[in-house]
Amino acid sequence: PEQILGRTPFDLMPPEEAQRVGALFGAIVAEQRAFSGLINRNLHADGHVVVLETSGVPLFDEHGTLTGYRGIDRDLSPAIGALDQRVLQLEALYAAAPIALGLVDRNGIVLNANHALAKLLDAVPVALVGQPVEALLPPAVGRTQRYLQRFEAGETLVEKVMEWAGSCFQVTVQGLRDSGEQLIGLSFALTDITEQQRMRQALAQSNRELELANVRLSELAEKDYLTKLPNRRRFDELLRQEVARGAREGSPLSLLMIDVDQFKAYNDHYGHQAGDECMRRLAQLLQAGLLRPADVACRYGGEEFAVVLPQTAAGSAEQVAERLRQHVHMAQLPHAGSNLGRVTVSIGVGTLLANELIGEGSGSAGMARLINAADRSLYAAKTAGRNRVCLLAV
């Protein structure tokens, strides 16, 4: 007894433990309340560690002034076993872990905090002990009662991501249970994932840019740079598909071959830049003259355009061709090299009937036959004086 009397309980604890328990006990004294289950580590006279569970009630004088505490200690060491060097090493690892770690009781009071958590809160670990977690951390961590309800309902782990203090954190909360599986508090961990989030966002942005680049490359591969119409490569693919579909569905397929009349004279008179602008304007006029989404105008090459007309018989194709010719004629694009004084086009119409498509199948033979028919009709239109539509039998 003479070694105990006159000393405080904290004199019997390792320094860091004395700071931690002192902070907890200070909060208890400030509220002048009873307490129980306060776990604390003490040094035996021979140097080994003894773990005690302390409970106490406040003592008051006749004026109601707090004069002290009467307490009882229960030795937990037999149940826990000797705290050997390995346990002390684990405690050191907890304290030095780069992840912010903390423990709170059922009232949300901080029981323990490691150095990473203290640094995050610009404090020292002992200064955090005894404080309400809700006053220190955002609701994602500080809502103790809500977490306790979830864990009492059977959940064992809650994970979420939160933005706080200019950083992004992965929050992990678990229930803290005693040897009797009673829920006595919470443990939480805050992992700074700001850099991972930044990298994830940067990767997502890179993927979006790559997708846009692929779309752009696809457009460049299939669109004519000057007119923005599908190019010759896309025309070949489209015509092959429509020949196969016409054969499969038993429907006719028509093709218009369009040539700008006396375009060399146009370029010689106005220059190639004006010629390019004329081709862009003609492309717009042709697109505006097509009324069905399935009808596609393409840049065939040079001053030639092609229009694919699926499920279109010869008579209907001839009407579409005449409408396109009139669109160009009525636009009155100046052409000093033409006897009409305006830009005009000649159009040849080719059509394969359903039975002819079936006979050709889906190969290139049907494509070649259709293109040849439209080409012959175009030649006939130009020979007959230009600015006209011609339809010859296949």
C-alpha positions, 0 to 999 in steps of 0.5 A, spaced: 500 500 500 505 504 501 507 504 494 500 506 491 498 511 496 499 518 494 499 517 487 494 517 481 492 511 477 496 515 471 502 514 475 502 507 474 500 507 466 505 507 461 506 515 459 502 514 452 496 510 456 496 515 461 495 521 456 489 517 453 486 514 459 487 521 462 483 525 457 477 520 457 477 520 465 477 528 464 471 528 460 467 523 465 469 528 471 467 534 467 460 531 466 461 529 474 458 522 472 459 515 473 462 510 468 464 503 467 468 499 463 474 503 462 479 499 459 486 501 461 493 498 461 498 499 467 505 497 469 506 491 475 511 492 480 515 487 476 514 491 469 509 486 466 503 489 463 496 489 467 490 490 463 484 493 468 477 494 467 475 500 471 468 502 474 467 508 478 461 513 481 462 520 483 463 522 491 460 529 493 460 533 499 454 536 503 454 542 498 454 538 492 461 539 490 465 533 487 470 531 491 472 525 488 471 518 485 470 511 488 472 506 483 473 498 482 478 495 478 477 488 475 483 484 472 482 482 465 489 480 464 488 472 465 482 473 460 487 477 455 493 473 457 500 476 457 501 482 453 508 480 450 512 484 445 508 482 439 502 485 442 506 492 443 509 491 436 501 491 434 500 497 438 506 501 435 503 499 428 496 501 429 499 508 432 504 509 426 499 506 420 498 511 414 491 510 414 487 514 419 484 510 424 480 511 430 475 507 435 469 510 438 464 508 444 457 507 443 456 515 445 460 517 439 466 519 444 473 517 441 477 512 445 483 511 441 486 515 435 492 514 431 497 519 428 495 519 421 488 521 424 491 526 429 495 529 423 489 529 419 485 533 424 491 537 426 492 535 433 496 530 437 492 523 438 491 524 446 488 531 444 482 527 440 481 522 446 474 523 449 472 528 444 465 527 440 467 524 433 461 528 430 465 534 432 471 532 429 469 528 422 463 529 417 457 525 418 459 520 413 464 518 419 460 521 425 453 518 425 455 513 431 448 512 433 446 510 425 452 506 424 450 502 431 443 501 429 445 498 422 450 493 426 445 491 431 441 489 425 446 485 422 451 489 418 458 487 419 461 493 415 459 499 411 464 502 406 463 509 402 466 515 399 466 522 401 469 528 399 472 532 405 477 538 406 479 538 399 480 530 399 477 524 397 477 518 402 474 511 402 471 510 409 470 504 412 466 503 419 466 496 423 462 494 429 466 493 435 464 488 440 467 485 446 468 478 448 461 477 449 459 479 442 456 485 445 456 491 441 460 496 445 462 501 439 465 503 432 472 502 429 473 507 423 478 507 417 479 513 413 484 512 406 486 518 402 484 516 395 484 523 392 490 521 387 486 514 385 480 518 384 484 523 380 487 518 376 481 514 375 478 521 372 483 522 368 483 515 365 475 516 364 477 522 360 482 519 356 477 514 354 472 519 352 477 522 348 479 516 345 472 514 343 471 521 340 478 520 336 475 513 334 469 516 332 473 522 328 477 517 325 471 513 323 468 519 320 475 521 316 475 514 313 468 514 311 467 521 309 469 525 303 473 531 306 471 536 302 463 535 301 462 531 308 458 526 304 460 518 304 466 517 300 467 512 295 469 507 300 463 508 304 459 508 297 462 501 295 460 498 302 453 501 302 452 499 295 454 492 297 449 491 303 443 494 299 445 489 293 445 483 298 438 486 302 435 487 295 436 480 293 434 477 300 428 481 301 426 481 293 426 489 292 428 493 287 435 497 287 436 504 283 443 508 283 443 515 280 450 517 277 451 525 277 456 529 273 457 536 274 456 539 267 463 542 264 466 543 271 473 543 268 471 550 265 468 552 271 475 551 275 479 554 269 474 560 270 473 561 277 479 557 280 480 551 284 478 554 291 471 556 288 470 549 285 471 546 292 466 551 294 461 549 288 462 542 290 460 543 297 454 547 295 452 541 290 453 536 296 448 540 300 443 541 294 443 533 293 442 532 300 436 537 301 433 533 295 433 526 298 426 525 302 427 518 305 432 517 310 434 510 306 436 514 300 444 516 301 448 521 296 455 520 296 462 523 293 464 518 287 470 522 285 472 528 282 466 532 280 461 525 280 456 524 285 452 517 286 445 516 290 443 510 292 436 509 292 434 502 296 427 499 294 426 504 289 423 502 282 426 505 275 420 510 275 421 512 282 428 513 281 427 517 275 423 522 279 428 523 284 433 524 279 429 529 276 428 533 282 435 533 284 437 536 277 431 541 278 434 543 285 441 544 282 438 548 276 434 553 280 439 554 285 442 558 279 450 557 281 453 562 276 457 558 271 460 563 266 463 557 262 456 554 261 451 556 255 446 556 261 450 561 265 449 557 271 451 550 274 447 544 272 448 536 272 447 530 268 444 524 271 444 517 269 439 512 272 440 505 273 435 500 276 436 492 278 429 489 279 428 484 284 429 478 280 435 481 277 438 482 284 436 475 286 440 472 280 446 476 282 446 474 289 450 479 294 457 479 290 460 484 286 457 482 280 450 485 282 454 492 284 458 492 277 452 491 273 448 496 277 454 501 276 455 500 269 447 501 267 447 508 271 454 510 267 451 508 261 445 512 262 449 518 265 453 518 258 447 518 254 445 524 258 451 528 257 451 526 249 444 528 249 446 535 251 447 535 259 442 538 264 438 532 263 436 525 266 437 519 262 434 512 264 437 506 259 435 499 260 440 495 264 
